[in-house]
């Protein structure tokens, strides 16, 4: 599913295949964890609440609620750490092709007015990789996910260090944050490190958002403006949201001459604008509960995976049930039994 979500960035065909594959996996075995079942009901209720209050039936919200339920079923029945050799063959092919095209500066259209290589250059003086229908950050996260997955499967630090190279060619501070987050978890094999590090990140975000615009731009760049604007929009109508399709005009009203105003680069804030604080709080509480349930069983591998997904959607996009890299990973992990044990692969 992670592979499909990466490929589906710009192509409707891949999105259709993705949805069909989700449904196939879910109906193949309809078992679901009790906690995940409760979370699904809560999430569906918050969607219904938003629709009734606003009298606006946002199709994306309904789709996310249904997909979230399906992924909770998938999380119960399928183990992400038991990937087949075919997954690694296809992933390796994508990675190799990406770097070959990057090295030889070979560019082509991937849909939605995007090119495989981005216009911006990295520290190496070469263009960054948008990838096969995705964006720079999504491609970086996909590559990082592969590194973390392999490192957790084998419990070997070696597989983490390519993340540094990925961060340099993609000029992504987010990649380095994930590296710093994952490294001690893999070394000490302690799940408690995940919520501690996330708490530090969110506290730092809170502090920076209190700064004046000029100071905040030094740390977060345009995100400082986008996030503060999104928070103001959420606070302006505290009972409900505006719907995903309506958030752009509210952002445009508060900012002038700013690119990508429809995209605030924060999945939590996007969810809050779309369906209101109640929707946002329920989703956040579901994630927190699952994270600490992994901590209770010291399930450090799943806690680490959930942590990197939370970091990604915090600085980019995606939420529970969202057909995006971060959204798919988080939704799947909510359905995973908290005491699921993972054996180290023999390599």
One Martini backbone bead per residue (centre of mass of N, CA, C, O) as a GRO file, in nm:
protein
  347
    1UNK     BB    1   0.056   0.063  -0.019
    2UNK     BB    2   0.298   0.251  -0.012
    3UNK     BB    3   0.370   0.211  -0.306
    4UNK     BB    4   0.098   0.312  -0.426
    5UNK     BB    5   0.096   0.595  -0.289
    6UNK     BB    6   0.343   0.694  -0.442
    7UNK     BB    7   0.236   0.639  -0.741
    8UNK     BB    8  -0.052   0.814  -0.692
    9UNK     BB    9   0.009   1.125  -0.692
   10UNK     BB   10  -0.105   1.181  -1.029
   11UNK     BB   11  -0.276   0.910  -1.082
   12UNK     BB   12  -0.589   0.781  -1.118
   13UNK     BB   13  -0.527   0.485  -1.172
   14UNK     BB   14  -0.371   0.431  -0.907
   15UNK     BB   15  -0.604   0.508  -0.721
   16UNK     BB   16  -0.796   0.285  -0.810
   17UNK     BB   17  -0.610   0.049  -0.741
   18UNK     BB   18  -0.580   0.121  -0.446
   19UNK     BB   19  -0.877   0.090  -0.360
   20UNK     BB   20  -0.913  -0.202  -0.457
   21UNK     BB   21  -0.688  -0.320  -0.274
   22UNK     BB   22  -0.807  -0.242  -0.006
   23UNK     BB   23  -1.072  -0.401  -0.037
   24UNK     BB   24  -0.946  -0.678  -0.078
   25UNK     BB   25  -0.794  -0.700   0.194
   26UNK     BB   26  -1.040  -0.651   0.381
   27UNK     BB   27  -1.248  -0.881   0.272
   28UNK     BB   28  -1.066  -1.130   0.319
   29UNK     BB   29  -1.046  -1.009   0.632
   30UNK     BB   30  -1.273  -0.894   0.902
   31UNK     BB   31  -1.082  -0.844   1.118
   32UNK     BB   32  -1.085  -0.658   1.441
   33UNK     BB   33  -1.002  -0.455   1.669
   34UNK     BB   34  -1.157  -0.323   1.934
   35UNK     BB   35  -1.023  -0.045   1.939
   36UNK     BB   36  -1.051   0.007   1.632
   37UNK     BB   37  -1.358  -0.003   1.629
   38UNK     BB   38  -1.402   0.239   1.815
   39UNK     BB   39  -1.245   0.441   1.642
   40UNK     BB   40  -1.423   0.418   1.392
   41UNK     BB   41  -1.680   0.525   1.525
   42UNK     BB   42  -1.566   0.799   1.613
   43UNK     BB   43  -1.478   0.895   1.330
   44UNK     BB   44  -1.757   0.873   1.200
   45UNK     BB   45  -1.904   1.061   1.397
   46UNK     BB   46  -1.733   1.318   1.334
   47UNK     BB   47  -1.827   1.328   1.038
   48UNK     BB   48  -2.130   1.352   1.088
   49UNK     BB   49  -2.119   1.605   1.261
   50UNK     BB   50  -2.001   1.792   1.047
   51UNK     BB   51  -2.230   1.754   0.837
   52UNK     BB   52  -2.469   1.854   1.011
   53UNK     BB   53  -2.367   2.135   1.098
   54UNK     BB   54  -2.283   2.234   0.793
   55UNK     BB   55  -2.434   2.100   0.551
   56UNK     BB   56  -2.158   1.943   0.447
   57UNK     BB   57  -2.068   1.681   0.215
   58UNK     BB   58  -1.764   1.574   0.231
   59UNK     BB   59  -1.621   1.332   0.042
   60UNK     BB   60  -1.341   1.306   0.176
   61UNK     BB   61  -1.434   1.245   0.463
   62UNK     BB   62  -1.589   0.984   0.395
   63UNK     BB   63  -1.351   0.836   0.267
   64UNK     BB   64  -1.166   0.840   0.518
   65UNK     BB   65  -1.350   0.682   0.708
   66UNK     BB   66  -1.359   0.420   0.537
   67UNK     BB   67  -1.053   0.373   0.501
   68UNK     BB   68  -0.986   0.353   0.800
   69UNK     BB   69  -1.147   0.096   0.854
   70UNK     BB   70  -0.996  -0.081   0.647
   71UNK     BB   71  -0.710  -0.043   0.779
   72UNK     BB   72  -0.779  -0.174   1.049
   73UNK     BB   73  -0.815  -0.451   0.919
   74UNK     BB   74  -0.536  -0.474   0.788
   75UNK     BB   75  -0.366  -0.443   1.052
   76UNK     BB   76  -0.467  -0.715   1.179
   77UNK     BB   77  -0.379  -0.916   0.911
   78UNK     BB   78  -0.111  -0.744   0.843
   79UNK     BB   79   0.248  -0.746   0.807
   80UNK     BB   80   0.481  -0.505   0.735
   81UNK     BB   81   0.746  -0.690   0.814
   82UNK     BB   82   0.630  -0.910   0.585
   83UNK     BB   83   0.779  -0.873   0.323
   84UNK     BB   84   0.823  -0.930   0.006
   85UNK     BB   85   1.037  -0.967  -0.257
   86UNK     BB   86   0.864  -0.798  -0.456
   87UNK     BB   87   0.866  -0.534  -0.305
   88UNK     BB   88   1.179  -0.499  -0.320
   89UNK     BB   89   1.210  -0.507  -0.624
   90UNK     BB   90   1.031  -0.260  -0.692
   91UNK     BB   91   1.165  -0.057  -0.504
   92UNK     BB   92   1.451  -0.082  -0.620
   93UNK     BB   93   1.377   0.006  -0.905
   94UNK     BB   94   1.278   0.291  -0.832
   95UNK     BB   95   1.540   0.388  -0.701
   96UNK     BB   96   1.735   0.342  -0.936
   97UNK     BB   97   1.587   0.513  -1.147
   98UNK     BB   98   1.591   0.778  -0.991
   99UNK     BB   99   1.908   0.803  -0.982
  100UNK     BB  100   1.959   0.791  -1.282
  101UNK     BB  101   1.788   1.037  -1.363
  102UNK     BB  102   1.935   1.231  -1.173
  103UNK     BB  103   2.230   1.200  -1.277
  104UNK     BB  104   2.130   1.257  -1.598
  105UNK     BB  105   1.900   1.469  -1.609
  106UNK     BB  106   1.619   1.320  -1.646
  107UNK     BB  107   1.317   1.448  -1.790
  108UNK     BB  108   0.956   1.433  -1.705
  109UNK     BB  109   0.631   1.377  -1.710
  110UNK     BB  110   0.381   1.302  -1.420
  111UNK     BB  111   0.169   1.509  -1.385
  112UNK     BB  112   0.019   1.790  -1.280
  113UNK     BB  113   0.257   1.977  -1.381
  114UNK     BB  114   0.488   1.762  -1.347
  115UNK     BB  115   0.815   1.670  -1.281
  116UNK     BB  116   1.047   1.450  -1.189
  117UNK     BB  117   1.208   1.710  -1.168
  118UNK     BB  118   1.286   1.974  -0.994
  119UNK     BB  119   1.366   2.312  -0.996
  120UNK     BB  120   1.513   2.265  -0.752
  121UNK     BB  121   1.813   2.265  -0.568
  122UNK     BB  122   2.061   2.111  -0.416
  123UNK     BB  123   2.369   2.076  -0.266
  124UNK     BB  124   2.475   1.941  -0.552
  125UNK     BB  125   2.327   2.113  -0.794
  126UNK     BB  126   2.077   1.942  -0.823
  127UNK     BB  127   1.788   1.825  -0.881
  128UNK     BB  128   1.514   1.734  -0.740
  129UNK     BB  129   1.290   1.466  -0.647
  130UNK     BB  130   0.960   1.392  -0.728
  131UNK     BB  131   0.888   1.159  -0.908
  132UNK     BB  132   0.617   0.927  -0.960
  133UNK     BB  133   0.386   1.172  -0.894
  134UNK     BB  134   0.532   1.334  -0.682
  135UNK     BB  135   0.703   1.485  -0.429
  136UNK     BB  136   0.978   1.560  -0.268
  137UNK     BB  137   0.882   1.467   0.022
  138UNK     BB  138   0.753   1.197  -0.067
  139UNK     BB  139   1.006   1.068  -0.179
  140UNK     BB  140   1.178   1.088   0.072
  141UNK     BB  141   0.986   0.921   0.254
  142UNK     BB  142   0.990   0.663   0.093
  143UNK     BB  143   1.293   0.609   0.120
  144UNK     BB  144   1.297   0.616   0.430
  145UNK     BB  145   1.099   0.390   0.482
  146UNK     BB  146   1.274   0.167   0.360
  147UNK     BB  147   1.507   0.199   0.561
  148UNK     BB  148   1.348   0.153   0.825
  149UNK     BB  149   1.222  -0.118   0.761
  150UNK     BB  150   1.493  -0.269   0.726
  151UNK     BB  151   1.618  -0.198   1.001
  152UNK     BB  152   1.387  -0.332   1.171
  153UNK     BB  153   1.399  -0.615   1.053
  154UNK     BB  154   1.728  -0.651   1.115
  155UNK     BB  155   1.862  -0.462   1.332
  156UNK     BB  156   2.031  -0.249   1.146
  157UNK     BB  157   2.211   0.050   1.107
  158UNK     BB  158   2.304   0.058   0.810
  159UNK     BB  159   2.010   0.131   0.680
  160UNK     BB  160   2.003   0.441   0.786
  161UNK     BB  161   2.239   0.612   0.636
  162UNK     BB  162   2.098   0.685   0.360
  163UNK     BB  163   1.928   0.920   0.476
  164UNK     BB  164   2.142   1.140   0.453
  165UNK     BB  165   2.153   1.144   0.144
  166UNK     BB  166   1.858   1.210   0.099
  167UNK     BB  167   1.864   1.487   0.247
  168UNK     BB  168   2.068   1.619   0.047
  169UNK     BB  169   1.922   1.575  -0.237
  170UNK     BB  170   1.636   1.700  -0.102
  171UNK     BB  171   1.661   1.924   0.105
  172UNK     BB  172   1.574   1.774   0.401
  173UNK     BB  173   1.503   1.820   0.733
  174UNK     BB  174   1.299   1.593   0.788
  175UNK     BB  175   1.494   1.356   0.746
  176UNK     BB  176   1.679   1.423   0.991
  177UNK     BB  177   1.462   1.399   1.206
  178UNK     BB  178   1.403   1.099   1.155
  179UNK     BB  179   1.686   0.996   1.211
  180UNK     BB  180   1.701   1.098   1.508
  181UNK     BB  181   1.451   0.936   1.597
  182UNK     BB  182   1.537   0.634   1.514
  183UNK     BB  183   1.820   0.568   1.624
  184UNK     BB  184   1.762   0.523   1.938
  185UNK     BB  185   1.543   0.306   1.898
  186UNK     BB  186   1.735   0.097   1.764
  187UNK     BB  187   1.954   0.085   1.984
  188UNK     BB  188   1.753   0.051   2.255
  189UNK     BB  189   1.466  -0.065   2.217
  190UNK     BB  190   1.254   0.188   2.289
  191UNK     BB  191   0.930   0.312   2.283
  192UNK     BB  192   0.941   0.571   2.473
  193UNK     BB  193   1.104   0.754   2.271
  194UNK     BB  194   0.879   0.845   2.083
  195UNK     BB  195   0.700   1.040   2.266
  196UNK     BB  196   0.936   1.216   2.362
  197UNK     BB  197   1.020   1.331   2.086
  198UNK     BB  198   0.742   1.439   1.999
  199UNK     BB  199   0.709   1.637   2.235
  200UNK     BB  200   0.950   1.812   2.154
  201UNK     BB  201   0.850   1.896   1.874
  202UNK     BB  202   0.576   2.030   1.963
  203UNK     BB  203   0.706   2.234   2.152
  204UNK     BB  204   0.879   2.377   1.938
  205UNK     BB  205   0.644   2.464   1.760
  206UNK     BB  206   0.498   2.636   1.969
  207UNK     BB  207   0.727   2.840   2.013
  208UNK     BB  208   0.764   2.939   1.716
  209UNK     BB  209   0.461   3.038   1.675
  210UNK     BB  210   0.512   3.286   1.886
  211UNK     BB  211   0.665   3.425   1.690
  212UNK     BB  212   0.759   3.632   1.482
  213UNK     BB  213   0.764   3.625   1.153
  214UNK     BB  214   1.072   3.673   1.105
  215UNK     BB  215   1.160   3.449   1.306
  216UNK     BB  216   0.987   3.205   1.207
  217UNK     BB  217   1.113   3.186   0.916
  218UNK     BB  218   1.389   3.072   1.006
  219UNK     BB  219   1.268   2.787   1.093
  220UNK     BB  220   0.990   2.737   0.887
  221UNK     BB  221   0.917   2.944   0.705
  222UNK     BB  222   0.617   2.935   0.542
  223UNK     BB  223   0.485   2.764   0.772
  224UNK     BB  224   0.440   2.990   0.976
  225UNK     BB  225   0.210   3.125   0.816
  226UNK     BB  226   0.024   2.883   0.754
  227UNK     BB  227  -0.027   2.782   1.046
  228UNK     BB  228  -0.142   3.042   1.167
  229UNK     BB  229  -0.375   3.064   0.963
  230UNK     BB  230  -0.508   2.790   1.028
  231UNK     BB  231  -0.565   2.848   1.327
  232UNK     BB  232  -0.753   3.090   1.276
  233UNK     BB  233  -0.965   2.932   1.116
  234UNK     BB  234  -1.041   2.729   1.336
  235UNK     BB  235  -1.119   2.955   1.553
  236UNK     BB  236  -1.356   3.096   1.391
  237UNK     BB  237  -1.490   2.780   1.385
  238UNK     BB  238  -1.511   2.564   1.647
  239UNK     BB  239  -1.749   2.349   1.569
  240UNK     BB  240  -1.633   2.348   1.268
  241UNK     BB  241  -1.572   2.310   0.936
  242UNK     BB  242  -1.510   2.371   0.570
  243UNK     BB  243  -1.373   2.181   0.408
  244UNK     BB  244  -1.142   2.100   0.178
  245UNK     BB  245  -1.264   2.277  -0.069
  246UNK     BB  246  -1.273   2.561   0.128
  247UNK     BB  247  -0.984   2.644   0.244
  248UNK     BB  248  -0.849   2.822   0.028
  249UNK     BB  249  -1.018   3.089   0.057
  250UNK     BB  250  -0.928   3.142   0.354
  251UNK     BB  251  -0.625   3.167   0.294
  252UNK     BB  252  -0.640   3.390   0.074
  253UNK     BB  253  -0.769   3.608   0.267
  254UNK     BB  254  -0.493   3.610   0.460
  255UNK     BB  255  -0.318   3.594   0.186
  256UNK     BB  256  -0.054   3.722  -0.022
  257UNK     BB  257   0.146   3.608  -0.255
  258UNK     BB  258   0.104   3.278  -0.215
  259UNK     BB  259   0.202   2.970  -0.246
  260UNK     BB  260   0.008   2.709  -0.183
  261UNK     BB  261  -0.261   2.787  -0.007
  262UNK     BB  262  -0.404   2.492  -0.001
  263UNK     BB  263  -0.118   2.405   0.144
  264UNK     BB  264  -0.006   2.374   0.488
  265UNK     BB  265   0.185   2.141   0.578
  266UNK     BB  266  -0.057   1.999   0.774
  267UNK     BB  267  -0.263   1.747   0.862
  268UNK     BB  268  -0.397   1.852   1.121
  269UNK     BB  269  -0.490   2.133   1.013
  270UNK     BB  270  -0.650   2.033   0.772
  271UNK     BB  271  -0.855   1.873   0.944
  272UNK     BB  272  -0.953   2.117   1.113
  273UNK     BB  273  -1.064   2.281   0.870
  274UNK     BB  274  -1.257   2.062   0.752
  275UNK     BB  275  -1.395   1.944   1.063
  276UNK     BB  276  -1.265   2.045   1.308
  277UNK     BB  277  -1.164   2.001   1.634
  278UNK     BB  278  -1.306   1.735   1.696
  279UNK     BB  279  -1.178   1.578   1.465
  280UNK     BB  280  -0.887   1.636   1.550
  281UNK     BB  281  -0.892   1.526   1.844
  282UNK     BB  282  -0.976   1.239   1.785
  283UNK     BB  283  -0.737   1.169   1.603
  284UNK     BB  284  -0.511   1.236   1.811
  285UNK     BB  285  -0.608   1.037   2.035
  286UNK     BB  286  -0.576   0.782   1.873
  287UNK     BB  287  -0.272   0.807   1.831
  288UNK     BB  288  -0.189   0.823   2.128
  289UNK     BB  289  -0.302   0.556   2.221
  290UNK     BB  290  -0.136   0.379   2.028
  291UNK     BB  291   0.144   0.466   2.117
  292UNK     BB  292   0.109   0.378   2.426
  293UNK     BB  293   0.048   0.082   2.361
  294UNK     BB  294   0.327   0.023   2.247
  295UNK     BB  295   0.479   0.102   2.503
  296UNK     BB  296   0.357  -0.108   2.699
  297UNK     BB  297   0.490  -0.347   2.498
  298UNK     BB  298   0.751  -0.253   2.362
  299UNK     BB  299   0.674  -0.172   2.049
  300UNK     BB  300   0.921  -0.021   1.880
  301UNK     BB  301   0.862  -0.055   1.578
  302UNK     BB  302   0.571   0.065   1.568
  303UNK     BB  303   0.638   0.326   1.717
  304UNK     BB  304   0.840   0.428   1.505
  305UNK     BB  305   0.647   0.431   1.262
  306UNK     BB  306   0.439   0.623   1.386
  307UNK     BB  307   0.635   0.857   1.428
  308UNK     BB  308   0.714   0.914   1.127
  309UNK     BB  309   0.424   0.970   1.037
  310UNK     BB  310   0.373   1.213   1.223
  311UNK     BB  311   0.603   1.388   1.119
  312UNK     BB  312   0.511   1.404   0.826
  313UNK     BB  313   0.218   1.528   0.869
  314UNK     BB  314   0.322   1.781   1.023
  315UNK     BB  315   0.503   1.880   0.748
  316UNK     BB  316   0.254   1.808   0.553
  317UNK     BB  317   0.037   1.539   0.488
  318UNK     BB  318  -0.232   1.390   0.632
  319UNK     BB  319  -0.462   1.137   0.762
  320UNK     BB  320  -0.699   0.963   0.865
  321UNK     BB  321  -0.761   0.788   0.561
  322UNK     BB  322  -0.549   0.892   0.385
  323UNK     BB  323  -0.420   0.889   0.043
  324UNK     BB  324  -0.123   0.869   0.187
  325UNK     BB  325   0.164   0.800   0.324
  326UNK     BB  326   0.095   0.885   0.617
  327UNK     BB  327  -0.206   0.795   0.630
  328UNK     BB  328  -0.164   0.493   0.575
  329UNK     BB  329   0.031   0.427   0.806
  330UNK     BB  330  -0.147   0.518   1.042
  331UNK     BB  331  -0.403   0.354   0.985
  332UNK     BB  332  -0.269   0.078   0.999
  333UNK     BB  333  -0.149   0.103   1.298
  334UNK     BB  334  -0.420   0.119   1.448
  335UNK     BB  335  -0.487  -0.198   1.369
  336UNK     BB  336  -0.256  -0.296   1.528
  337UNK     BB  337  -0.149  -0.501   1.747
  338UNK     BB  338   0.024  -0.402   2.027
  339UNK     BB  339   0.158  -0.714   2.077
  340UNK     BB  340   0.315  -0.736   1.828
  341UNK     BB  341   0.564  -0.949   1.712
  342UNK     BB  342   0.909  -0.906   1.593
  343UNK     BB  343   1.131  -1.062   1.403
  344UNK     BB  344   1.441  -1.103   1.313
  345UNK     BB  345   1.610  -1.104   1.038
  346UNK     BB  346   1.800  -1.312   0.840
  347UNK     BB  347   2.133  -1.194   0.690
   0.00000   0.00000   0.00000
